[in-house]
């Protein structure tokens, strides 16, 4: 019960500032399944009014107020029967409610609470029938009487034994100290105390007899006071009866005041709502006229229309309750607003569409003058003409989004025609300025350079090579013209983008642009990823409103720019390098620029063009690599630098000149590595070629030439190739020297090769001379064939042969001759060592000494100088 009481107070009545007095669990008579709780509550604040509240319990053990009656409306309480065993009772309000209590005690307690409230707050207005006298009079139950009697007895028992006060304890101690000698004799001490007690009793009796008159006087005063109290009680009872009627009158006045307060509050709220509707749903007469006439041609009329449209939006966007729309005046006003809005929308759409059509049909006569100055068209006048209508487009976007969504499409359809004509004329002029010819000979200018190139140059010849290019345009003109075209396109696209974003209130996604700038600001790290611009992702990832609209407006920009780049690529075979460098620098410079926000549409177009330029460049490099690999050296070639090496050298010189000021060179580094690998493959293929000259000599010269060239250029990406070329050059020079050194002492070398073979087979060194083919006599015969004069003569013949085949440009003769000298000295020392080990004591020596060999080489070198 305590839990139910606390839950009801906490969850139901405390939040409503009510105080719970009594509860009873009941159900409707005859329907025990649906149990409810009847609660008697009063207001926690004045004025205090009692209420009877019916509370239900839902399935989630949550308490919910089902009904509430003011106790003043209760007319009769029927206990049904004087038999206390009955649990039924009736409560008579405007309707009779029949209840059955869960227990007899709860029923008695509940009726007693109603009886007390009836006497205290309702002046006995409620009538109680068939109610036992015990609950009504508020008597306690016998169990409670017995409990109170037991408590009283226990209290009396406790009061019989009380603890001494500190003063009493001190008096006892003083008495014992005074009669300390007698304390030891208890009998004497007890007699002394008894005597003292008799003395005190005698003194008390005398005092009482002497104060009898005072007692009599006190009793008479008490009788008078009791009589006065009786008169006061009678007076208070009269006042209480008078105040009872006054309380009823004051309660009635309070109820009337409460009703008057509600009436006044309702009137105030009603007046506020009426003022709200009349104030916010009222459109001025001048605004109605402006919207009806829709004068959008004059500045004053346009200004009035803008103000009227904003006022109309203010009226139509007011949030009103759904019930107000059923009011006739409100409904008529809303219908009038909707009619004005639709009529003005149609007028504005018609007017702005006519302006779009006039701008789209404008002529482009003066674009080509002057001819020698390239400039992109400017649409600032068109934008200034449309700018005053920006507030109305914003109003239309909020008022009718469906109708507004078609407006940018109409603008793009009309303006795209004008831009198509202007862009075609712009690129036509750029092509003619690039080729240095007038319009009539443009096609001839595009075809003739390629004819001259194919007729006068080999496929691999480069611009700037020794073979002239009389009829091709200046290669610097390609870069200048392409840069000028890109400079002219950027303000054109940026201005149009800024205008449509402002005019059509399009949201631009700046996060992607910031990502582009971050990527563009990175250094040379991660070249493969840094070279690919982020804006060159599939177009679907950049399909935002601004980009889609610009794509439709500038539908001819990308094809025309692609055609112009084709013209640039045709000016000479390797102009694709210039196009790639110019596009890459322009794109990354645009992303890194903070002076003006870049156009995401132009970024996308230029990114696509950059990919196209990279594809053309890679295709060109692939073709060149294929030609280098498939190139065959002339069969009559006696030495010198291969054509493929010359091609590589000329390409690197030209590309380094073009990429000298480039911000990104990742693609060039890849091309250099591909070409270098192709050149190395071409040189390696000489090993299978049928050349008149020595293959190792040709390969040595070409690798040496490549190494010297790369050392001069100092290209970072080709450092590995430079080291490889040096290694290959050293290897082939060693092979070449070993091959040619076998000719001066050929038979002697063959003899000792056999000696080393016998030793390798297990023959002891001292037993080699006993072999028939390698006896001392055979050794003497071989040595006799190579006297000093014959060796010197053979060396002179070898020097002349080397001098004949080595290329003078590479200046490798001294290096090769010195290497041969060192190799021959090593061979001589090895032969002498073998003679000492295998033919010891035979006294056999060669006809020339180490000093003779050195003198032979010195004399040959000096004679050739």
ABEGO torsion letter per residue (X at the ends): XAAAAAAAAAAAAAAAGBBBABBBBBBBBGBAABBBBBBBBBBABOBBBBBBBBBBBBAAGBBBBABBBBAAABABBBAGBABAABABBBBBBABBBBBBBABAAAAAAAAAAAAAAAAAAAGGABBBBGBBAAAAAGBBBAAAAAAAAAAAAAAAAAAABBBBBAAAAAAAAAAAAAAAAAAABAAAAAAAAAAAAAAAAAAAAAAAAAAAAAAAAAAAAAAAAAAAAAAAAAAAAAAAAAAAAAAAAAAAAAAAAAAAAAAAAAAAAAAAAAAAAAAAABBBAAAAAAAAAGBAABAAAAAAAAAAAAAAAAAAABBBBAAAAABAAAAAAAAAAAAAAAAAAAAAAAAAAAAAAAAAABBBAAAAOBAABBBBBBAAAAAAAAAAAAAAAAAAAAABAAAAAAAAAAAAAAAAAAAAAAAAAAAAAAAAAAAGBBAAAAAAAAAAAAAAAAAABBAABBBGBABBBAABBBAAAAAAAAAAAAAAAAAAAAAAAAAAAAAAGBBBBAAAAAAAAAAAABBABGAAAAABBAAABBAAAABBAAAAAAAAAAAAAAAAAAAAAAAAAAABAAAAAAAAAAAAAAAAAAAABAABBBBAAAAAAAAAAAAAAAAAAAAAAAAAAAAAAABBBBAABAEEBBAAAAAAAAAAAAAAAAAAABABAAAAAAAAAAAAAAAAAAAAAAAABBBABBAAAAAAAAAAAAAAAAAAAGBAAAAAAAAAAAAAAAAAAAAAAAAAAAAABAAAAAAAAAAAAAAAAGBBAAAAAABAAABAAAAAAAAAABBAAAAAAAAAAAAAAAAAABBAAAGAAAAAAAAAAAAAAAAAAAAAAAAAAAABGAGBBBABBAAAAAAAAAAAAAAAX
